[in-house]
């Protein structure tokens, strides 16, 4: 069992890819960002090597609204664990925790950006602190999401210590060993239903209630966690997979019965991603030549990317891609 951010630290010093749904998405969306955060920044916040730690933190940069969603998610997790232990929180307790966490992460992110500005020797500030009004509005949204969770038929019952069935909140930052490698697959919650176990992923930031095709396969990864657990059934058919996500309309549930084919699909996805990550590293070479790693496909991704200040894609993606292509052609011509 490993903690998020420490996953690439191995006694041998060899980098091994770890699968998670966000890594999977970044691998496709921007291989450069994947390499910067998960390979060059390996070891994460606990890396002894300062540049690695900086890179990891830089990759964690997020706009204030996203920081609020992370704070809500973390608060809900802590709240669930307390409720499961029989400790009853009030809504104001949860709200205070969310607001504290939001303020702390916003401040530490601003400090990090100040340090980055010095390292890059930029005269202009790399961040601007949102005004009190903007922060107030963001926090109001966070409070609304918590209030809606409190009033949700299932989440509310769990949070109010009123659920009488068998359930368990889990830490999604623990890893699972699969045949292809290590992966983050642990659900946020497991509940024993009348017929099946329900594996639930909580999401504070969903575009829509139903996940896309890849999202369904990612959710099926929870099955791999479940069948590895000694106290749980080994057959996929004994589970349902579910996502309870917060959308503009409030908390909504998507759930489907699981079957063996989903397990296979999840295994195939994880294997393909881990192989693609290895190929990317081989392409970058032993010195991790970041300049030859492909940039983002879409410009909008660069707008909120923590590496946009020192990645050429961040200032002009189109120009950066053209230059990268030109140097690839020049290298091919030179070696022909
Ligand atoms: S700035 Fe754009 S191209 Fe560069 S790492 Fe970020 S998303 Fe990728």
Boltz pocket constraint, residues with backbone or C-beta under 6 A from the ligand:
constraints:
  - pocket:
      binder: B
      contacts: [[A, 30], [A, 32], [A, 33], [A, 36], [A, 295], [A, 296], [A, 298], [A, 299], [A, 301], [A, 302], [A, 303], [A, 305], [A, 306], [A, 307], [A, 308], [A, 311], [A, 312], [A, 313], [A, 314]]
      max_distance: 6.0
